[in-house]
């Protein structure tokens, strides 16, 4: 087990993960092509077909995500 001082924070913020962990996850999901956006100026991302496949492999139930 990790010592408390060695633990890294994973901040929940409302209904998402914030902080450095959230930033790193976002960067990796974009780099791997799991999420994308059509226009760099847009704020929201969408889950790609590859992302749907990979998140499902991880056991993530994407049906719990509300569509906009």
Biopython code that builds the backbone (N, CA, C, O; Angstrom):
import numpy as np
from Bio.PDB.StructureBuilder import StructureBuilder

atoms = [
    (1, "UNK", "N", (0.844, -1.189, 0.000)),
    (1, "UNK", "CA", (0.000, 0.000, 0.000)),
    (1, "UNK", "C", (0.886, 1.247, 0.000)),
    (1, "UNK", "O", (1.939, 1.270, 0.637)),
    (2, "UNK", "N", (0.452, 2.274, -0.714)),
    (2, "UNK", "CA", (1.215, 3.520, -0.784)),
    (2, "UNK", "C", (1.131, 4.275, 0.523)),
    (2, "UNK", "O", (0.109, 4.250, 1.209)),
    (3, "UNK", "N", (2.216, 4.945, 0.857)),
    (3, "UNK", "CA", (2.193, 5.835, 2.005)),
    (3, "UNK", "C", (1.340, 7.038, 1.650)),
    (3, "UNK", "O", (1.350, 7.467, 0.496)),
    (4, "UNK", "N", (0.598, 7.603, 2.605)),
    (4, "UNK", "CA", (-0.242, 8.773, 2.299)),
    (4, "UNK", "C", (0.503, 9.899, 1.610)),
    (4, "UNK", "O", (-0.065, 10.567, 0.746)),
    (5, "UNK", "N", (1.760, 10.129, 1.967)),
    (5, "UNK", "CA", (2.513, 11.227, 1.364)),
    (5, "UNK", "C", (2.872, 10.939, -0.098)),
    (5, "UNK", "O", (3.190, 11.866, -0.842)),
    (6, "UNK", "N", (2.828, 9.672, -0.521)),
    (6, "UNK", "CA", (3.169, 9.308, -1.892)),
    (6, "UNK", "C", (1.944, 9.295, -2.807)),
    (6, "UNK", "O", (2.082, 9.127, -4.019)),
    (7, "UNK", "N", (0.776, 9.468, -2.255)),
    (7, "UNK", "CA", (-0.450, 9.431, -3.055)),
    (7, "UNK", "C", (-0.607, 10.701, -3.868)),
    (7, "UNK", "O", (-0.243, 11.790, -3.424)),
    (8, "UNK", "N", (-1.148, 10.550, -5.055)),
    (8, "UNK", "CA", (-1.418, 11.686, -5.939)),
    (8, "UNK", "C", (-2.915, 11.967, -5.915)),
    (8, "UNK", "O", (-3.715, 11.033, -5.873)),
    (9, "UNK", "N", (-3.301, 13.223, -5.942)),
    (9, "UNK", "CA", (-4.727, 13.547, -5.879)),
    (9, "UNK", "C", (-5.451, 13.274, -7.192)),
    (9, "UNK", "O", (-4.912, 13.522, -8.271)),
    (10, "UNK", "N", (-6.662, 12.768, -7.092)),
    (10, "UNK", "CA", (-7.589, 12.637, -8.217)),
    (10, "UNK", "C", (-8.852, 13.340, -7.764)),
    (10, "UNK", "O", (-9.638, 12.783, -6.997)),
    (11, "UNK", "N", (-9.046, 14.541, -8.226)),
    (11, "UNK", "CA", (-10.119, 15.386, -7.718)),
    (11, "UNK", "C", (-11.419, 15.178, -8.485)),
    (11, "UNK", "O", (-11.463, 15.388, -9.698)),
    (12, "UNK", "N", (-12.478, 14.767, -7.789)),
    (12, "UNK", "CA", (-13.773, 14.797, -8.458)),
    (12, "UNK", "C", (-14.328, 16.216, -8.379)),
    (12, "UNK", "O", (-14.265, 16.851, -7.327)),
    (13, "UNK", "N", (-14.859, 16.702, -9.464)),
    (13, "UNK", "CA", (-15.421, 18.041, -9.508)),
    (13, "UNK", "C", (-16.773, 17.929, -10.187)),
    (13, "UNK", "O", (-16.855, 17.743, -11.401)),
    (14, "UNK", "N", (-17.824, 18.043, -9.406)),
    (14, "UNK", "CA", (-19.176, 17.816, -9.908)),
    (14, "UNK", "C", (-19.227, 16.390, -10.454)),
    (14, "UNK", "O", (-19.131, 15.436, -9.681)),
    (15, "UNK", "N", (-19.376, 16.227, -11.775)),
    (15, "UNK", "CA", (-19.498, 14.889, -12.344)),
    (15, "UNK", "C", (-18.308, 14.541, -13.244)),
    (15, "UNK", "O", (-18.457, 13.773, -14.194)),
    (16, "UNK", "N", (-17.138, 15.097, -12.953)),
    (16, "UNK", "CA", (-15.967, 14.777, -13.765)),
    (16, "UNK", "C", (-14.715, 14.737, -12.892)),
    (16, "UNK", "O", (-14.734, 15.147, -11.731)),
    (17, "UNK", "N", (-13.633, 14.237, -13.473)),
    (17, "UNK", "CA", (-12.342, 14.218, -12.775)),
    (17, "UNK", "C", (-11.589, 15.477, -13.174)),
    (17, "UNK", "O", (-11.412, 15.758, -14.359)),
    (18, "UNK", "N", (-11.151, 16.228, -12.181)),
    (18, "UNK", "CA", (-10.406, 17.446, -12.444)),
    (18, "UNK", "C", (-8.942, 17.281, -12.054)),
    (18, "UNK", "O", (-8.467, 16.170, -11.819)),
    (19, "UNK", "N", (-8.267, 18.362, -11.993)),
    (19, "UNK", "CA", (-6.875, 18.372, -11.557)),
    (19, "UNK", "C", (-5.932, 17.776, -12.590)),
    (19, "UNK", "O", (-6.295, 17.596, -13.753)),
    (20, "UNK", "N", (-4.742, 17.480, -12.159)),
    (20, "UNK", "CA", (-3.701, 16.979, -13.054)),
    (20, "UNK", "C", (-4.084, 15.629, -13.654)),
    (20, "UNK", "O", (-3.799, 15.376, -14.825)),
    (21, "UNK", "N", (-4.729, 14.751, -12.870)),
    (21, "UNK", "CA", (-5.132, 13.453, -13.405)),
    (21, "UNK", "C", (-6.114, 13.640, -14.558)),
    (21, "UNK", "O", (-5.978, 12.998, -15.599)),
    (22, "UNK", "N", (-7.093, 14.509, -14.380)),
    (22, "UNK", "CA", (-8.054, 14.775, -15.444)),
    (22, "UNK", "C", (-7.371, 15.304, -16.697)),
    (22, "UNK", "O", (-7.711, 14.905, -17.811)),
    (23, "UNK", "N", (-6.420, 16.192, -16.516)),
    (23, "UNK", "CA", (-5.666, 16.754, -17.646)),
    (23, "UNK", "C", (-4.886, 15.664, -18.374)),
    (23, "UNK", "O", (-4.902, 15.604, -19.604)),
    (24, "UNK", "N", (-4.204, 14.803, -17.619)),
    (24, "UNK", "CA", (-3.410, 13.734, -18.228)),
    (24, "UNK", "C", (-4.293, 12.726, -18.960)),
    (24, "UNK", "O", (-3.936, 12.256, -20.041)),
    (25, "UNK", "N", (-5.442, 12.395, -18.377)),
    (25, "UNK", "CA", (-6.372, 11.484, -19.047)),
    (25, "UNK", "C", (-6.856, 12.096, -20.359)),
    (25, "UNK", "O", (-6.863, 11.429, -21.393)),
    (26, "UNK", "N", (-7.261, 13.364, -20.316)),
    (26, "UNK", "CA", (-7.723, 14.044, -21.520)),
    (26, "UNK", "C", (-6.651, 13.992, -22.609)),
    (26, "UNK", "O", (-6.945, 13.646, -23.753)),
    (27, "UNK", "N", (-5.428, 14.330, -22.263)),
    (27, "UNK", "CA", (-4.338, 14.336, -23.238)),
    (27, "UNK", "C", (-4.137, 12.954, -23.856)),
    (27, "UNK", "O", (-3.951, 12.837, -25.067)),
    (28, "UNK", "N", (-4.172, 11.916, -23.037)),
    (28, "UNK", "CA", (-3.985, 10.555, -23.544)),
    (28, "UNK", "C", (-5.146, 10.107, -24.427)),
    (28, "UNK", "O", (-4.929, 9.472, -25.459)),
    (29, "UNK", "N", (-6.365, 10.428, -24.033)),
    (29, "UNK", "CA", (-7.524, 10.037, -24.830)),
    (29, "UNK", "C", (-7.481, 10.715, -26.204)),
    (29, "UNK", "O", (-7.828, 10.094, -27.209)),
    (30, "UNK", "N", (-7.062, 11.975, -26.253)),
    (30, "UNK", "CA", (-6.933, 12.687, -27.527)),
    (30, "UNK", "C", (-5.816, 12.059, -28.349)),
    (30, "UNK", "O", (-5.999, 11.774, -29.533)),
    (31, "UNK", "N", (-4.654, 11.842, -27.726)),
    (31, "UNK", "CA", (-3.494, 11.283, -28.424)),
    (31, "UNK", "C", (-3.800, 9.904, -29.007)),
    (31, "UNK", "O", (-3.354, 9.582, -30.108)),
    (32, "UNK", "N", (-4.559, 9.093, -28.273)),
    (32, "UNK", "CA", (-4.898, 7.744, -28.732)),
    (32, "UNK", "C", (-6.060, 7.741, -29.719)),
    (32, "UNK", "O", (-6.373, 6.705, -30.305)),
    (33, "UNK", "N", (-6.704, 8.897, -29.907)),
    (33, "UNK", "CA", (-7.808, 8.986, -30.836)),
    (33, "UNK", "C", (-9.125, 8.474, -30.277)),
    (33, "UNK", "O", (-10.036, 8.137, -31.034)),
    (34, "UNK", "N", (-9.230, 8.413, -28.949)),
    (34, "UNK", "CA", (-10.461, 7.932, -28.312)),
    (34, "UNK", "C", (-11.503, 9.030, -28.225)),
    (34, "UNK", "O", (-12.703, 8.756, -28.241)),
    (35, "UNK", "N", (-11.048, 10.274, -28.132)),
    (35, "UNK", "CA", (-11.956, 11.422, -28.144)),
    (35, "UNK", "C", (-11.392, 12.456, -29.109)),
    (35, "UNK", "O", (-10.191, 12.477, -29.381)),
    (36, "UNK", "N", (-12.266, 13.308, -29.622)),
    (36, "UNK", "CA", (-11.831, 14.321, -30.586)),
    (36, "UNK", "C", (-12.846, 15.459, -30.579)),
    (36, "UNK", "O", (-13.889, 15.382, -29.929)),
    (37, "UNK", "N", (-12.517, 16.503, -31.308)),
    (37, "UNK", "CA", (-13.479, 17.566, -31.574)),
    (37, "UNK", "C", (-13.237, 18.044, -32.989)),
    (37, "UNK", "O", (-12.110, 18.031, -33.483)),
    (38, "UNK", "N", (-14.316, 18.467, -33.639)),
    (38, "UNK", "CA", (-14.226, 18.871, -35.043)),
    (38, "UNK", "C", (-13.467, 20.174, -35.227)),
    (38, "UNK", "O", (-12.774, 20.360, -36.227)),
    (39, "UNK", "N", (-13.597, 21.072, -34.266)),
    (39, "UNK", "CA", (-13.011, 22.396, -34.360)),
    (39, "UNK", "C", (-12.227, 22.657, -33.072)),
    (39, "UNK", "O", (-12.784, 22.530, -31.982)),
    (40, "UNK", "N", (-10.951, 23.018, -33.178)),
    (40, "UNK", "CA", (-10.157, 23.266, -31.965)),
    (40, "UNK", "C", (-10.757, 24.318, -31.032)),
    (40, "UNK", "O", (-10.484, 24.301, -29.832)),
    (41, "UNK", "N", (-11.560, 25.220, -31.560)),
    (41, "UNK", "CA", (-12.163, 26.264, -30.730)),
    (41, "UNK", "C", (-13.341, 25.746, -29.904)),
    (41, "UNK", "O", (-13.764, 26.398, -28.949)),
    (42, "UNK", "N", (-13.872, 24.574, -30.269)),
    (42, "UNK", "CA", (-14.981, 23.994, -29.520)),
    (42, "UNK", "C", (-14.516, 23.576, -28.138)),
    (42, "UNK", "O", (-13.351, 23.235, -27.931)),
    (43, "UNK", "N", (-15.431, 23.610, -27.213)),
    (43, "UNK", "CA", (-15.099, 23.261, -25.835)),
    (43, "UNK", "C", (-15.282, 21.762, -25.568)),
    (43, "UNK", "O", (-14.519, 21.162, -24.811)),
    (44, "UNK", "N", (-16.297, 21.170, -26.195)),
    (44, "UNK", "CA", (-16.626, 19.783, -25.900)),
    (44, "UNK", "C", (-16.023, 18.821, -26.915)),
    (44, "UNK", "O", (-15.874, 19.135, -28.096)),
    (45, "UNK", "N", (-15.684, 17.642, -26.411)),
    (45, "UNK", "CA", (-15.156, 16.564, -27.227)),
    (45, "UNK", "C", (-16.271, 15.555, -27.477)),
    (45, "UNK", "O", (-17.289, 15.556, -26.785)),
    (46, "UNK", "N", (-16.070, 14.701, -28.466)),
    (46, "UNK", "CA", (-16.976, 13.575, -28.674)),
    (46, "UNK", "C", (-16.152, 12.287, -28.639)),
    (46, "UNK", "O", (-14.944, 12.303, -28.876)),
    (47, "UNK", "N", (-16.813, 11.193, -28.344)),
    (47, "UNK", "CA", (-16.146, 9.893, -28.304)),
    (47, "UNK", "C", (-16.139, 9.330, -29.717)),
    (47, "UNK", "O", (-17.186, 9.231, -30.358)),
    (48, "UNK", "N", (-14.970, 8.965, -30.194)),
    (48, "UNK", "CA", (-14.822, 8.412, -31.539)),
    (48, "UNK", "C", (-15.241, 6.943, -31.552)),
    (48, "UNK", "O", (-15.478, 6.343, -30.504)),
    (49, "UNK", "N", (-15.328, 6.381, -32.745)),
    (49, "UNK", "CA", (-15.627, 4.944, -32.855)),
    (49, "UNK", "C", (-14.551, 4.128, -32.144)),
    (49, "UNK", "O", (-14.855, 3.163, -31.443)),
    (50, "UNK", "N", (-13.287, 4.524, -32.332)),
    (50, "UNK", "CA", (-12.188, 3.830, -31.652)),
    (50, "UNK", "C", (-12.335, 3.964, -30.139)),
    (50, "UNK", "O", (-12.109, 3.007, -29.398)),
    (51, "UNK", "N", (-12.715, 5.155, -29.687)),
    (51, "UNK", "CA", (-12.918, 5.383, -28.264)),
    (51, "UNK", "C", (-14.031, 4.518, -27.709)),
    (51, "UNK", "O", (-13.901, 3.957, -26.621)),
    (52, "UNK", "N", (-15.132, 4.405, -28.453)),
    (52, "UNK", "CA", (-16.238, 3.553, -28.024)),
    (52, "UNK", "C", (-15.755, 2.122, -27.823)),
    (52, "UNK", "O", (-16.085, 1.477, -26.827)),
    (53, "UNK", "N", (-14.977, 1.637, -28.771)),
    (53, "UNK", "CA", (-14.433, 0.275, -28.684)),
    (53, "UNK", "C", (-13.497, 0.117, -27.475)),
    (53, "UNK", "O", (-13.607, -0.850, -26.722)),
    (54, "UNK", "N", (-12.594, 1.060, -27.302)),
    (54, "UNK", "CA", (-11.590, 0.953, -26.235)),
    (54, "UNK", "C", (-12.195, 1.164, -24.848)),
    (54, "UNK", "O", (-11.845, 0.444, -23.914)),
    (55, "UNK", "N", (-13.091, 2.131, -24.696)),
    (55, "UNK", "CA", (-13.730, 2.341, -23.398)),
    (55, "UNK", "C", (-14.569, 1.118, -23.017)),
    (55, "UNK", "O", (-14.614, 0.728, -21.850)),
    (56, "UNK", "N", (-15.231, 0.518, -24.008)),
    (56, "UNK", "CA", (-16.032, -0.682, -23.755)),
    (56, "UNK", "C", (-15.134, -1.835, -23.295)),
    (56, "UNK", "O", (-15.510, -2.589, -22.398)),
    (57, "UNK", "N", (-13.954, -1.978, -23.900)),
    (57, "UNK", "CA", (-12.991, -3.007, -23.477)),
    (57, "UNK", "C", (-12.598, -2.815, -22.013)),
    (57, "UNK", "O", (-12.331, -3.785, -21.303)),
    (58, "UNK", "N", (-12.565, -1.558, -21.568)),
    (58, "UNK", "CA", (-12.208, -1.253, -20.180)),
    (58, "UNK", "C", (-13.376, -1.463, -19.220)),
    (58, "UNK", "O", (-13.225, -1.317, -18.007)),
    (59, "UNK", "N", (-14.532, -1.804, -19.765)),
    (59, "UNK", "CA", (-15.698, -2.037, -18.920)),
    (59, "UNK", "C", (-16.482, -0.775, -18.600)),
    (59, "UNK", "O", (-17.281, -0.763, -17.664)),
    (60, "UNK", "N", (-16.263, 0.285, -19.365)),
    (60, "UNK", "CA", (-16.966, 1.549, -19.133)),
    (60, "UNK", "C", (-18.284, 1.523, -19.897)),
    (60, "UNK", "O", (-18.303, 1.308, -21.109)),
    (61, "UNK", "N", (-19.381, 1.742, -19.185)),
    (61, "UNK", "CA", (-20.708, 1.749, -19.772)),
    (61, "UNK", "C", (-21.007, 3.143, -20.320)),
    (61, "UNK", "O", (-21.414, 4.038, -19.581)),
    (62, "UNK", "N", (-20.803, 3.310, -21.611)),
    (62, "UNK", "CA", (-20.977, 4.616, -22.244)),
    (62, "UNK", "C", (-22.445, 5.023, -22.339)),
    (62, "UNK", "O", (-22.741, 6.184, -22.621)),
    (63, "UNK", "N", (-23.358, 4.100, -22.111)),
    (63, "UNK", "CA", (-24.777, 4.455, -22.151)),
    (63, "UNK", "C", (-25.152, 5.389, -20.992)),
    (63, "UNK", "O", (-26.223, 5.996, -21.006)),
    (64, "UNK", "N", (-24.278, 5.502, -19.999)),
    (64, "UNK", "CA", (-24.528, 6.397, -18.865)),
    (64, "UNK", "C", (-24.181, 7.851, -19.167)),
    (64, "UNK", "O", (-24.438, 8.737, -18.352)),
    (65, "UNK", "N", (-23.598, 8.095, -20.335)),
    (65, "UNK", "CA", (-23.240, 9.452, -20.735)),
    (65, "UNK", "C", (-24.409, 10.039, -21.491)),
    (65, "UNK", "O", (-24.882, 9.463, -22.471)),
    (66, "UNK", "N", (-24.870, 11.178, -21.037)),
    (66, "UNK", "CA", (-25.990, 11.840, -21.680)),
    (66, "UNK", "C", (-25.517, 12.552, -22.935)),
    (66, "UNK", "O", (-24.490, 13.229, -22.918)),
    (67, "UNK", "N", (-26.250, 12.405, -24.010)),
    (67, "UNK", "CA", (-25.950, 13.100, -25.251)),
    (67, "UNK", "C", (-26.396, 14.542, -25.177)),
    (67, "UNK", "O", (-27.325, 14.868, -24.438)),
    (68, "UNK", "N", (-25.752, 15.405, -25.928)),
    (68, "UNK", "CA", (-26.111, 16.830, -25.948)),
    (68, "UNK", "C", (-27.038, 17.097, -27.107)),
    (68, "UNK", "O", (-27.462, 18.235, -27.308)),
]
sb = StructureBuilder()
sb.init_structure("model")
sb.init_model(0)
sb.init_chain("A")
sb.init_seg("    ")
for serial, (resi, resn, name, xyz) in enumerate(atoms, 1):
    if name == "N":
        sb.init_residue(resn, " ", resi, " ")
    sb.init_atom(name, np.array(xyz, "f"), 0.0, 1.0, " ", f" {name:<3s}", serial, name[0])
structure = sb.get_structure()
